[in-house]
Amino acid sequence: MKRRSFLKTGALATAPLLINGIPVNAIARNSFLDFVSPDNDKILVLIQLTGGNDGLNCVLPLDQYSNLDKARNKILIKESLGLKLSDKTALHPSMGGMKSLFDDGALSLVHSVGYPNQNRSHFRSTDIWTSGSAADQMITTGWLGRYYQGNHPTFPAGYPNTDYPDPLAITVGGNVSETCQGPIVNFSLAINDPTALTTIPQPIYSTSIPTTNYGNELKYIMTTLQQYTSYSDIIKNANTAAGGSIAPTGNALLDRLNIVSQLIKGGLKTKVYVVSIGTFDTHSNQCDPDDHELGTHAGLLQQLSDAMKGFQDSLKKNNLDKRVIGMTFSEFGRRIKANDSTGTDHGTAAPLFVFGSCIKGGMIGNNPTISDNVQNDEGVAMQIDFRSVYASILIDWFQVEPSIVKQILFADFQKLPLIEGCTTTAVEDDSKRDFLLQLTTSPNPADQYTIIGFDTRDEYVRISLYDAIGSEIKTVFSGKTGEGHHEIRMDTSDLNSGNYVIRIASQNSQNVKILSIRNH
C-alpha cells in the first residue's frame, strides 16, 4: 500500500491529527535549488478560486455587450459601471484593487484559459488543473509534486537538514494543496496560524517496530510527526522575526496572504504558497436581482481584489516585491447564458490573473466572442491552455530548463510573455510573441462546408474544432506552414446544427473563431 493511500484510508483519515486545532496534513521540502540557479530566490503564490469563477461577470467584454445582454440580462452588470482596462475590456465594479494593479503595470489578464475537452465536474476538473494533465489522463500527482519528487526520492526521510531547512510549499488554511502531491507524499505543509503551532512529543514505541508493511507505515508516520515539530519551530521563528501576530483585517483571504507576507519577511525560504477563496459555485443568487453589481459574486470579487492589492502593497513596503509573483486559478468558468435562478452553471474557460512587480502588465489573448444565438450549455471558448501559464512560470520565473518542463507537463506548451523587468532565463524576439494568428471562416454560418483562412509565419500550427461545451471534435490541420496566407476547406455536412469553435495555435500565438452550423 502506498503511503498516500494509507493516510487517506487508515486510522488517521477518520481521526485527523490536530495541533491547537490546526490539521497536520503533510510536510514540505525545498527542492527548487537543485533545478535553478543558487541565486534564485523567487516565490510563487497560488490563489485558488474554488467552485468555478464566472469570468464574464469578472471581466466584461464591452465589445460583446449587446450579445451578452441577450444571453444573461438577468445578471449582467451595467456597461457604464465596468472599470475599463481598455475600450473593449472592463473589470467588475467591485475590483478596484485589481484595476489599480493593472494601471501600475503589475497585473496581467490572461483571457479564456482552460484545456481541451473541458470536464465540468468540480472534482475532476480540479484534479486536471492541480495535476497539470490532459482531460483524458488520470494522474494522481501534482504538477509541482512531480517537480519536487525528481530531486528528493527519499523524502521525507532525512528532512529537514542543513541544506534544506525550510518547507518547500505551505498551504495557509485548510488541507494541503494537491498541486504539491508526489507519488508517495505531499510536499506541502498546511497551517492556519503560525503563532499557534506547538511541539508534538516524539512518539515512543514500546517494542521494536516490525519489518512489515504496517511497520513501514508506522515509521513513516513517526518521521512525519518529528518533521512537523522541526518545521513548526522554523515557521514560528520566521513569524517572530517578522514581528509576530498580525491583526485580522475582516478579509479572510487578505489575512492568509498577510501570513504569507509575514513568513517571507521573516526569512523563510519556502518557494510556493497556496491560499484559497470560495465558493464561486454560483448556481443561484449570484447577484442581487435588482442591482446586478451587488451580491455573492461581487463580494467574492471584491475580497479577491482587495486581498491581491493589499498583499502587493505589503511586499512593496518590505522591499520583497521583486521576489514574488501571484497567480489565480479556478477549475472552470461558467456558462454564457444565465439560468433561471439568477445564477450561472458550470462552463469552460475563464480569465486568469498573474500579478507582481515583475509581471508584464496588460492582457494576453482576446476578449471571448459571444454569438447572437448562444446555446443553453455553451461555455466560453478556450484560447490559452492553462499549462502554457504553468510552463511560462517554470521557465521564466523559476529558471527551469524547457526540457524538464516538458517532462513535468507531459508535452510542449506555449511560453507566454508574463515576466518582465526581472531576470529571466530566456530572451526572445517580442515580434514573434506579439504576432497574432489571423483566422477567418466563410461561409459562417456554414451549411455543407466552410473555408478556414489563416495567416502564419514559417512555423508549426495546429487547427482544431471544438463543440460548444469544449470537447475537441477533430484536428483540422497539424503541421508546418510557410509564411503567408493559407486556406483549408472543412466539410461540415456531418455536424449537427449549433455553435462550434475553431482554434488555431502555434508556439507563440493562438486565436479562436465561433463557427455556426446551420445544416438542413
VEXDREN-2710 file (C-alpha; in Angstrom, 1 decimal):
% VEXDREN-2710
k/r/px/py/pz
1/MET/0.0/0.0/0.0
2/LYS/1.3/3.5/-0.9
3/ARG/1.7/5.9/2.0
4/ARG/-0.7/8.3/0.3
5/SER/-3.4/5.7/0.3
6/PHE/-2.6/4.6/3.8
7/LEU/-3.0/8.0/5.2
8/LYS/-6.3/8.5/3.4
9/THR/-7.8/5.2/4.4
10/GLY/-6.2/4.4/7.7
11/ALA/-7.0/5.5/11.2
12/LEU/-5.6/9.0/10.7
13/ALA/-8.2/9.6/7.9
14/THR/-11.0/9.3/10.4
15/ALA/-9.3/11.0/13.3
16/PRO/-7.2/13.8/11.9
17/LEU/-4.2/15.0/13.9
18/LEU/-4.7/18.5/15.3
19/ILE/-2.3/20.9/16.8
20/ASN/-4.2/23.7/18.6
21/GLY/-7.0/23.0/16.2
22/ILE/-4.7/23.0/13.1
23/PRO/-4.7/19.9/10.9
24/VAL/-1.4/18.3/10.3
25/ASN/-1.7/17.0/6.7
26/ALA/1.8/16.7/5.3
27/ILE/5.2/18.3/5.2
28/ALA/7.3/20.0/2.7
29/ARG/10.9/20.4/1.5
30/ASN/12.8/22.9/-0.6
31/SER/14.0/21.2/-3.8
32/PHE/13.9/24.1/-6.3
33/LEU/17.5/24.8/-5.7
34/ASP/18.5/21.6/-7.4
35/PHE/16.9/22.8/-10.7
36/VAL/17.6/26.5/-10.6
37/SER/20.5/28.9/-10.0
38/PRO/21.6/29.1/-6.3
39/ASP/20.9/32.8/-6.6
40/ASN/17.2/32.2/-7.5
41/ASP/15.1/33.3/-4.5
42/LYS/11.9/33.6/-6.4
43/ILE/8.5/32.8/-4.8
44/LEU/5.1/31.8/-6.3
45/VAL/1.8/32.4/-4.6
46/LEU/-1.2/30.4/-5.9
47/ILE/-4.7/31.7/-5.2
48/GLN/-7.3/29.1/-5.9
49/LEU/-10.8/30.3/-6.7
50/THR/-12.8/27.2/-5.6
51/GLY/-16.1/26.5/-7.3
52/GLY/-15.7/27.9/-10.8
53/ASN/-15.4/31.6/-11.3
54/ASP/-17.8/33.4/-13.7
55/GLY/-15.3/35.0/-16.0
56/LEU/-17.9/37.0/-17.9
57/ASN/-19.0/38.7/-14.7
58/CYS/-15.4/39.2/-13.6
59/VAL/-14.0/40.6/-16.9
60/LEU/-16.6/42.2/-19.1
61/PRO/-16.0/42.1/-22.9
62/LEU/-17.5/45.5/-23.7
63/ASP/-17.3/44.8/-27.5
64/GLN/-19.6/41.8/-27.0
65/TYR/-22.1/43.6/-24.7
66/SER/-25.2/43.5/-26.9
67/ASN/-25.0/39.7/-27.3
68/LEU/-24.2/39.3/-23.6
69/ASP/-27.3/41.2/-22.8
70/LYS/-29.4/38.7/-24.8
71/ALA/-27.8/35.7/-23.0
72/ARG/-27.5/37.0/-19.4
73/ASN/-29.6/40.1/-18.9
74/LYS/-30.8/38.7/-15.6
75/ILE/-27.3/39.1/-14.1
76/LEU/-25.3/41.4/-16.5
77/ILE/-23.7/44.4/-14.9
78/LYS/-24.3/47.8/-16.3
79/GLU/-21.9/48.6/-19.2
80/SER/-21.2/52.1/-17.8
81/LEU/-20.1/50.8/-14.4
82/GLY/-17.3/48.5/-15.6
83/LEU/-13.8/49.5/-14.6
84/LYS/-12.2/50.0/-18.0
85/LEU/-8.9/48.4/-18.8
86/SER/-9.3/49.3/-22.4
87/ASP/-12.0/50.5/-24.8
88/LYS/-13.0/46.8/-25.2
89/THR/-12.5/45.3/-21.7
90/ALA/-13.6/46.2/-18.2
91/LEU/-13.4/44.7/-14.7
92/HIS/-16.4/44.2/-12.4
93/PRO/-17.0/47.5/-10.5
94/SER/-16.0/45.8/-7.2
95/MET/-12.5/45.1/-8.4
96/GLY/-10.9/48.5/-7.8
97/GLY/-7.8/47.0/-6.2
98/MET/-7.0/44.9/-9.3
99/LYS/-7.7/47.9/-11.5
100/SER/-5.1/49.8/-9.6
101/LEU/-2.6/46.9/-10.0
102/PHE/-3.4/46.9/-13.8
103/ASP/-2.8/50.6/-14.0
104/ASP/0.5/50.2/-12.3
105/GLY/1.6/47.6/-14.8
106/ALA/1.6/44.9/-12.1
107/LEU/-1.3/42.7/-13.4
108/SER/-1.6/40.5/-16.4
109/LEU/-5.0/39.4/-17.5
110/VAL/-4.9/36.1/-19.5
111/HIS/-8.1/35.7/-21.4
112/SER/-10.1/32.5/-21.7
113/VAL/-7.8/30.0/-20.0
114/GLY/-8.8/26.3/-20.0
115/TYR/-8.0/23.0/-21.5
116/PRO/-9.3/20.8/-24.4
117/ASN/-12.3/18.5/-23.6
118/GLN/-13.4/20.5/-20.6
119/ASN/-14.7/18.4/-17.7
120/ARG/-17.5/20.3/-15.8
121/SER/-17.2/18.2/-12.6
122/HIS/-15.7/20.2/-9.7
123/PHE/-13.7/17.3/-8.5
124/ARG/-12.4/16.0/-11.9
125/SER/-11.6/19.5/-13.3
126/THR/-9.8/20.5/-10.1
127/ASP/-7.7/17.3/-10.5
128/ILE/-6.8/18.3/-14.0
129/TRP/-5.8/21.8/-13.0
130/THR/-3.7/20.7/-10.0
131/SER/-2.1/17.7/-11.8
132/GLY/-1.3/19.7/-14.9
133/SER/-2.5/16.9/-17.1
134/ALA/-4.8/16.4/-20.0
135/ALA/-8.5/15.7/-19.6
136/ASP/-8.2/12.1/-20.7
137/GLN/-5.3/11.3/-18.3
138/MET/-5.8/10.1/-14.8
139/ILE/-2.7/11.5/-13.0
140/THR/-2.5/11.3/-9.2
141/THR/0.5/13.6/-8.8
142/GLY/0.5/17.4/-8.8
143/TRP/2.5/19.4/-11.4
144/LEU/4.7/20.8/-8.6
145/GLY/4.7/17.4/-6.8
146/ARG/6.4/15.8/-9.8
147/TYR/8.9/18.6/-9.9
148/TYR/9.9/18.0/-6.3
149/GLN/9.9/14.2/-6.4
150/GLY/12.6/14.1/-9.1
151/ASN/15.2/15.6/-6.7
152/HIS/14.0/14.1/-3.4
153/PRO/13.1/10.5/-4.0
154/THR/13.8/9.6/-0.3
155/PHE/11.7/12.3/1.2
156/PRO/10.6/12.5/4.0
157/ALA/13.5/10.5/5.4
158/GLY/16.4/12.8/6.4
159/TYR/14.4/16.1/6.2
160/PRO/14.8/18.9/7.3
161/ASN/18.6/19.1/7.1
162/THR/21.3/21.7/6.8
163/ASP/21.0/22.1/3.1
164/TYR/17.2/22.1/3.1
165/PRO/16.0/23.6/6.4
166/ASP/12.6/25.1/5.3
167/PRO/9.3/23.8/3.9
168/LEU/9.1/23.8/0.2
169/ALA/5.4/24.6/0.0
170/ILE/2.9/25.9/2.5
171/THR/-0.8/26.0/2.2
172/VAL/-2.3/28.6/4.5
173/GLY/-5.7/27.3/5.7
174/GLY/-7.4/24.0/5.0
175/ASN/-5.9/20.9/3.5
176/VAL/-2.6/20.7/1.7
177/SER/-2.7/21.6/-2.0
178/GLU/-2.9/18.8/-4.5
179/THR/-0.6/20.8/-6.8
180/CYS/2.2/19.5/-4.5
181/GLN/1.2/15.9/-4.3
182/GLY/4.0/13.5/-5.1
183/PRO/3.8/9.8/-5.9
184/ILE/4.0/8.9/-2.2
185/VAL/3.8/12.1/-0.1
186/ASN/2.5/15.6/-0.4
187/PHE/5.3/18.2/-0.4
188/SER/3.1/20.9/1.2
189/LEU/2.6/21.8/4.9
190/ALA/-0.9/23.1/5.9
191/ILE/-1.1/25.8/8.6
192/ASN/-3.7/28.3/9.8
193/ASP/-1.9/30.4/12.3
194/PRO/1.9/30.4/12.6
195/THR/1.7/31.7/16.2
196/ALA/-0.4/28.6/17.3
197/LEU/2.0/25.8/16.2
198/THR/3.2/23.6/19.1
199/THR/5.7/20.8/19.5
200/ILE/4.5/17.2/19.2
201/PRO/6.1/14.9/21.7
202/GLN/8.3/12.3/20.0
203/PRO/6.3/9.0/19.6
204/ILE/7.5/6.1/21.8
205/TYR/7.0/2.6/20.6
206/SER/7.4/0.1/23.5
207/THR/8.6/-2.8/21.3
208/SER/10.7/-3.0/18.1
209/ILE/8.9/-1.9/15.0
210/PRO/8.1/-4.9/12.9
211/THR/9.6/-5.2/9.4
212/THR/6.2/-5.4/7.7
213/ASN/4.0/-3.0/5.7
214/TYR/2.4/-1.9/8.9
215/GLY/5.8/-1.3/10.4
216/ASN/6.9/0.7/7.4
217/GLU/3.8/2.9/7.6
218/LEU/4.3/3.4/11.3
219/LYS/7.8/4.6/10.8
220/TYR/6.6/7.0/8.1
221/ILE/4.0/8.5/10.5
222/MET/6.6/8.8/13.3
223/THR/9.0/10.5/10.9
224/THR/6.2/12.9/9.7
225/LEU/5.4/13.9/13.3
226/GLN/9.0/14.6/14.1
227/GLN/9.4/16.7/10.9
228/TYR/6.3/18.7/11.7
229/THR/7.8/19.7/15.1
230/SER/11.0/20.8/13.3
231/TYR/9.1/22.8/10.7
232/SER/6.8/24.3/13.3
233/ASP/9.8/25.8/15.1
234/ILE/11.2/27.2/11.9
235/ILE/7.9/28.7/10.9
236/LYS/7.4/30.2/14.4
237/ASN/10.9/31.7/14.3
238/ALA/10.3/33.3/10.9
239/ASN/7.0/34.7/12.1
240/THR/8.6/36.2/15.3
241/ALA/11.5/37.6/13.3
242/ALA/9.0/39.5/11.1
243/GLY/7.1/41.0/14.1
244/GLY/4.8/38.3/15.4
245/SER/1.0/38.3/15.2
246/ILE/-0.9/40.3/12.5
247/ALA/-4.2/41.9/13.3
248/PRO/-7.2/40.5/11.3
249/THR/-8.5/42.7/8.5
250/GLY/-12.0/41.3/8.1
251/ASN/-10.9/39.9/4.7
252/ALA/-10.2/36.2/5.2
253/LEU/-8.1/36.0/2.0
254/LEU/-6.0/39.0/2.9
255/ASP/-5.4/37.6/6.3
256/ARG/-4.0/34.4/4.7
257/LEU/-1.9/36.4/2.3
258/ASN/-0.6/38.6/5.2
259/ILE/0.7/35.4/6.8
260/VAL/2.5/34.6/3.6
261/SER/4.0/38.1/3.5
262/GLN/5.0/37.8/7.2
263/LEU/6.8/34.4/6.7
264/ILE/8.6/35.8/3.6
265/LYS/9.7/38.9/5.5
266/GLY/10.9/36.6/8.4
267/GLY/13.3/34.9/6.0
268/LEU/11.6/31.6/5.3
269/LYS/13.0/30.1/2.0
270/THR/9.7/28.4/1.0
271/LYS/9.2/28.7/-2.7
272/VAL/5.5/28.1/-3.1
273/TYR/2.5/29.2/-1.1
274/VAL/-1.1/28.3/-1.7
275/VAL/-4.3/30.0/-0.4
276/SER/-7.9/29.7/-1.5
277/ILE/-11.1/31.7/-1.6
278/GLY/-14.6/30.5/-2.3
279/THR/-17.1/29.3/-3.1
280/PHE/-17.6/30.6/-6.6
281/ASP/-20.2/27.9/-7.4
282/THR/-22.9/30.5/-8.0
283/HIS/-25.8/28.4/-9.4
284/SER/-28.3/30.7/-7.7
285/ASN/-28.4/34.2/-6.3
286/GLN/-25.1/35.2/-8.0
287/CYS/-26.2/38.8/-7.8
288/ASP/-28.9/40.9/-6.4
289/PRO/-31.9/40.6/-8.9
290/ASP/-32.5/44.3/-8.8
291/ASP/-28.9/45.5/-8.6
292/HIS/-26.6/43.2/-10.5
293/GLU/-23.4/44.9/-9.3
294/LEU/-24.1/43.6/-5.8
295/GLY/-24.4/40.1/-4.4
296/THR/-22.5/36.9/-3.7
297/HIS/-20.1/37.1/-6.7
298/ALA/-19.5/40.8/-6.3
299/GLY/-18.5/40.2/-2.6
300/LEU/-16.1/37.4/-3.6
301/LEU/-14.5/39.5/-6.4
302/GLN/-14.0/42.5/-4.0
303/GLN/-12.4/40.2/-1.4
304/LEU/-10.1/38.8/-4.0
305/SER/-9.3/42.2/-5.5
306/ASP/-8.6/43.9/-2.2
307/ALA/-6.5/41.0/-0.9
308/MET/-4.3/41.0/-4.0
309/LYS/-3.8/44.7/-3.8
310/GLY/-3.1/44.6/0.0
311/PHE/-0.6/41.7/-0.4
312/GLN/1.3/43.5/-3.2
313/ASP/1.4/46.7/-1.1
314/SER/2.8/44.7/1.8
315/LEU/5.5/43.2/-0.4
316/LYS/6.5/46.6/-1.8
317/LYS/6.6/48.1/1.7
318/ASN/9.1/45.5/2.8
319/ASN/11.1/45.5/-0.5
320/LEU/10.1/42.0/-1.3
321/ASP/8.0/42.6/-4.4
322/LYS/10.8/41.7/-6.9
323/ARG/10.9/38.2/-5.4
324/VAL/7.2/37.3/-5.5
325/ILE/4.5/36.8/-8.2
326/GLY/1.0/35.6/-7.6
327/MET/-1.4/33.6/-9.9
328/THR/-5.1/32.9/-9.6
329/PHE/-6.8/29.7/-10.9
330/SER/-10.2/28.1/-10.9
331/GLU/-11.4/24.7/-12.1
332/PHE/-13.6/26.2/-14.8
333/GLY/-15.6/29.2/-15.8
334/ARG/-19.4/29.5/-16.0
335/ARG/-21.8/29.1/-19.0
336/ILE/-22.5/32.2/-21.1
337/LYS/-26.3/32.0/-20.5
338/ALA/-27.7/32.9/-17.1
339/ASN/-30.0/30.3/-15.6
340/ASP/-33.5/30.9/-14.1
341/SER/-32.1/31.2/-10.5
342/THR/-30.2/34.5/-11.1
343/GLY/-27.0/32.4/-11.4
344/THR/-24.8/30.5/-13.8
345/ASP/-23.9/26.9/-14.3
346/HIS/-20.6/25.0/-14.9
347/GLY/-18.9/26.1/-18.0
348/THR/-15.5/26.0/-19.7
349/ALA/-12.7/28.7/-20.0
350/ALA/-12.3/31.8/-17.8
351/PRO/-9.8/34.6/-17.3
352/LEU/-6.7/34.0/-15.2
353/PHE/-4.6/36.7/-13.4
354/VAL/-0.9/36.9/-12.7
355/PHE/0.3/39.8/-10.6
356/GLY/3.5/41.3/-9.2
357/SER/6.2/43.9/-9.8
358/CYS/8.0/41.6/-12.2
359/ILE/4.9/40.9/-14.3
360/LYS/4.5/42.3/-17.8
361/GLY/1.3/44.1/-17.3
362/GLY/-1.5/44.1/-19.8
363/MET/-3.7/41.4/-21.5
364/ILE/-2.8/38.2/-23.3
365/GLY/-5.3/36.9/-25.8
366/ASN/-8.6/38.5/-26.9
367/ASN/-12.0/39.0/-25.5
368/PRO/-14.2/36.0/-25.8
369/THR/-16.6/36.1/-28.8
370/ILE/-20.3/35.9/-27.9
371/SER/-22.7/34.9/-30.7
372/ASP/-26.2/36.3/-31.0
373/ASN/-27.7/32.8/-30.6
374/VAL/-25.9/31.3/-27.5
375/GLN/-26.9/27.7/-26.7
376/ASN/-28.0/26.8/-23.3
377/ASP/-24.9/24.7/-22.4
378/GLU/-22.4/26.9/-24.3
379/GLY/-19.3/28.0/-22.4
380/VAL/-16.5/30.5/-23.2
381/ALA/-14.2/29.0/-25.9
382/MET/-10.7/28.2/-24.7
383/GLN/-8.0/30.4/-26.2
384/ILE/-5.0/29.5/-23.9
385/ASP/-4.2/26.2/-22.4
386/PHE/-3.6/26.6/-18.6
387/ARG/-0.4/24.5/-18.9
388/SER/1.1/27.3/-21.0
389/VAL/0.8/29.5/-18.0
390/TYR/2.5/26.9/-15.8
391/ALA/5.3/26.4/-18.4
392/SER/5.9/30.1/-18.7
393/ILE/6.2/30.5/-14.9
394/LEU/8.5/27.5/-14.5
395/ILE/10.8/28.6/-17.3
396/ASP/10.9/32.4/-16.8
397/TRP/10.4/32.7/-13.1
398/PHE/12.0/29.6/-11.6
399/GLN/14.5/29.2/-14.4
400/VAL/13.7/25.6/-15.2
401/GLU/15.0/24.1/-18.4
402/PRO/12.3/23.7/-21.1
403/SER/13.2/20.0/-21.4
404/ILE/12.4/19.5/-17.7
405/VAL/9.2/21.4/-18.1
406/LYS/8.2/19.2/-20.9
407/GLN/8.6/16.2/-18.7
408/ILE/6.7/17.8/-15.9
409/LEU/3.7/18.8/-18.1
410/PHE/3.9/15.8/-20.5
411/ALA/4.2/17.9/-23.6
412/ASP/5.4/21.2/-25.1
413/PHE/3.3/24.3/-24.5
414/GLN/3.4/27.9/-25.5
415/LYS/5.5/30.2/-23.5
416/LEU/3.6/33.4/-22.7
417/PRO/5.1/36.9/-22.2
418/LEU/4.3/37.0/-18.4
419/ILE/7.6/38.1/-16.8
420/GLU/9.2/41.5/-17.5
421/GLY/11.7/43.7/-15.6
422/CYS/13.3/40.9/-13.7
423/THR/16.0/38.4/-14.7
424/THR/14.7/35.5/-16.7
425/THR/16.4/32.7/-18.4
426/ALA/15.3/33.2/-22.0
427/VAL/15.4/36.3/-24.1
428/GLU/13.0/36.1/-27.0
429/ASP/12.1/38.2/-30.0
430/ASP/9.0/40.1/-28.9
431/SER/7.9/40.4/-32.5
432/LYS/7.4/36.6/-32.6
433/ARG/5.5/36.6/-29.3
434/ASP/3.3/39.5/-30.3
435/PHE/2.4/38.1/-33.7
436/LEU/-1.3/37.3/-33.8
437/LEU/-2.5/34.4/-35.9
438/GLN/-5.3/35.7/-38.1
439/LEU/-8.3/33.4/-38.5
440/THR/-11.4/33.7/-40.8
441/THR/-14.3/31.4/-41.8
442/SER/-16.5/31.7/-44.8
443/PRO/-19.3/31.0/-45.1
444/ASN/-20.3/31.5/-41.5
445/PRO/-23.0/30.3/-40.7
446/ALA/-22.0/27.2/-42.7
447/ASP/-24.2/24.6/-44.3
448/GLN/-22.1/21.9/-46.0
449/TYR/-18.6/23.4/-45.7
450/THR/-16.6/26.4/-44.6
451/ILE/-13.3/27.8/-45.8
452/ILE/-10.8/28.4/-42.9
453/GLY/-8.4/31.2/-43.7
454/PHE/-5.3/31.9/-41.6
455/ASP/-2.1/33.8/-41.8
456/THR/1.1/32.4/-40.3
457/ARG/4.8/32.6/-40.3
458/ASP/7.1/29.7/-41.2
459/GLU/6.0/27.7/-38.2
460/TYR/4.2/24.7/-36.8
461/VAL/0.5/25.2/-36.3
462/ARG/-2.5/23.2/-35.1
463/ILE/-6.1/23.9/-36.0
464/SER/-8.8/22.1/-34.0
465/LEU/-12.6/22.1/-34.0
466/TYR/-14.5/22.1/-30.6
467/ASP/-18.1/21.9/-29.8
468/ALA/-19.9/24.4/-27.5
469/ILE/-19.1/22.6/-24.3
470/GLY/-15.3/22.5/-25.0
471/SER/-14.9/18.9/-26.4
472/GLU/-12.4/18.6/-29.2
473/ILE/-14.3/17.2/-32.2
474/LYS/-11.3/16.8/-34.6
475/THR/-8.0/18.1/-35.7
476/VAL/-8.5/20.1/-38.9
477/PHE/-4.8/20.6/-39.6
478/SER/-1.5/19.9/-37.8
479/GLY/1.9/20.6/-39.4
480/LYS/4.4/23.1/-40.6
481/THR/3.3/26.0/-42.7
482/GLY/5.2/28.5/-44.8
483/GLU/4.8/32.2/-44.2
484/GLY/1.7/33.8/-45.7
485/HIS/-2.0/33.2/-46.2
486/HIS/-3.5/29.7/-46.2
487/GLU/-6.9/28.3/-46.7
488/ILE/-8.4/24.9/-45.8
489/ARG/-11.8/23.6/-46.8
490/MET/-13.6/21.9/-43.9
491/ASP/-16.6/19.7/-44.6
492/THR/-19.4/20.4/-42.1
493/SER/-22.1/18.2/-43.6
494/ASP/-21.7/15.6/-40.8
495/LEU/-22.1/18.2/-38.0
496/ASN/-25.3/18.9/-36.1
497/SER/-26.6/22.4/-36.2
498/GLY/-25.2/24.6/-33.4
499/ASN/-22.2/26.7/-32.4
500/TYR/-18.7/25.4/-32.7
501/VAL/-15.2/26.8/-32.1
502/ILE/-12.2/26.7/-34.4
503/ARG/-8.9/27.2/-32.6
504/ILE/-5.5/27.8/-34.2
505/ALA/-2.3/27.7/-32.1
506/SER/1.4/28.0/-32.8
507/GLN/4.4/28.1/-30.4
508/ASN/3.9/31.8/-29.8
509/SER/0.2/32.7/-30.6
510/GLN/-3.3/31.5/-30.8
511/ASN/-6.8/32.6/-31.9
512/VAL/-10.3/31.3/-31.8
513/LYS/-13.4/31.8/-34.0
514/ILE/-17.0/30.9/-33.4
515/LEU/-18.5/28.9/-36.3
516/SER/-22.2/28.4/-36.6
517/ILE/-23.5/25.4/-38.4
518/ARG/-27.0/25.5/-40.0
519/ASN/-27.4/22.1/-41.6
520/HIS/-30.8/21.2/-43.0
END
